[in-house]
Amino acid sequence: MNKPTVVSTFAGCGGSSLGYRFAGFTELLATDWDKNSVETLKNNFPDTHIIQEDITKLTPEKIMEITGLKPGELTVLDGSPPCQGFSIAGARQINDPRNALFNSYIKLLNGLKPKAFVMENVPGMVMGKMKGVFNTIVEELKKTDYEVSIQICNSADYGVPQSRRRLFFVGIRKDFGKKFVFPTPTTPNHITCYQAVRDLVITEKLSYPGKSVTKKVLSVAREGQGGSTFNRGSYFSLKRASRFKPCQTITKTAVLYHWSEDRYLTIQELKRFSTFPDDFKFHGIHRQQWARIGNAVMPKMMEAIAKQIVVTLGKQC
């Protein structure tokens, strides 16, 4: 193949898949265990082999059988293990079984022996009691045949009109004798919410909060502020976007409102704030679509990482 190749595990709705596509990669296989995510992948990546699979049951041999690859031929193995156990938005349970799923990813890494790998998670992994889990992951990665670089990146620095900090592990196989250096920010002047949607024609039905007390809070909340300004209980996660800044981090359960209208942001707006194309087709009801975006890797940020891998590998890509 003339193009670099990628296999995506924990692929979700395809945010990372889009990033690799933007960077000129051919995605040979994408897999996730969630049915709604898999349906979304199938809606948008008809040329990619997509399977619904539990990663603990997925083997390097099965991947090579599907893709026709041999060990060492794949350019990038990509994966974003579920982050709920690490997230600062949750309780950060050190014994959360989802924290151990990276072991299954490493088994695939050791079996496929790709030229590079990308593993992504939340910055909460390096904070407080979870730092022990982070150190364990680092020690396990040191046992592999990869030179690993680690950095927290903000999607707003790479053309995404959303402030979303993510922790990246990028490894280059040691026999190449190269070390990955994270890309320089492409958009130091961040794209604001208004700039992202100023030409957007909203066609979906607008949704408004039903509780009168919520409307009362919204009536006094200023742009870019949240319910925590008024009440750290029921309205702690309520936030207004700001037309003058990138959108706040979109999470699976966040309650994000328009900056000047007392309504929820639309899926069309969330796609713009996350760099999903306008014609990207999410599957399911509104709540499911919001959740897919909240769990996604931002495509433009992954594009920057993927392009830098190509630069690092050079002709060996």
C-alpha positions, 0 to 999 in steps of 0.5 A: 500500500502507498498510504500509511495504515491504521487499525483503530481499537476503542474506535467509538464513533470515529473521531480518531478514524476521521483524524487519520483519514484527514492525514492521508491514512488508510484505516484497515479495521475499526472495532468497538464493543458499543453497538451504537458506536459501531452503527455510527462507524458503519454509517460513515466509513463504508470502506473500512472493515468494522466489527463489534468486539470485546477487546479482551477477546480480540487477538493479533491473529484475528486482526492480521487475518482480517487485514492481511497484514503480517507482524511489523507491517501496520503503520499505527495501532490506535486506541483510546481505552475507556477513561471513566475510571481516570476522569476528574469528572468522576470518582476516579476509582483506582480499582475500576476494572476499565482501568486495566483494559490497556493490558489488552491493548498492549497484547495487541501491540506486542503481537502486531508490532506496528511501526507506531502506536497512539494511546489516548486518555484523560489528563486525570490519569496523572492526578492524585491517587490515579498517578499510581495507575499512570506510573504502572502504565508507563512501566508496562510500556517501557517493557515493549519495543517502543520509544514512548513520548507522553504529553497532555495536548489541548484540542483548541491548539490544533484547530478545534473550537473546543478546549479539551485536554487529553493525554497522549502516549505515542510510541515509535518502534525502537528499531527505527531509532527515532523519538516522536516529538509532539506537533507544534500548535497549529492555531495559537489563536483559538477558534471561538464558538461564534467563528465555528458556527456563524455560517451554520443553518440549524435545521434540527429541532431546538431543545429547551430546558423544562424546569422553571428553576433551570430557566431561572438559573439560565436567566442570570448565568453569563456567557462561559459560566456554569451553574457552579457560580450559583449552586454547587448542587443540582446545577454544578454541571450546567454551563453556558458556552461563550461566543468569544472562546472555544467551547468548554469540554463536551462530555457524555453527560455535560449540560451545555447551553447556547451563549445568548439563547436559553436552549441546549446546543444542537448536535449540528453545533456540537459537530462544529465545535468538535470538527466533525464534518456537517454531513457526518451521520450520528446514529440513534436518538439525541442523547446517544449522539451527544454521548458519542461526541462527548466520548470522541477523540477530536478529529483535527487534533488526531490529524495533527498527531497522525501527520507528525507520525508520518514526519517522524517515520519519513520514508520508513512510513 
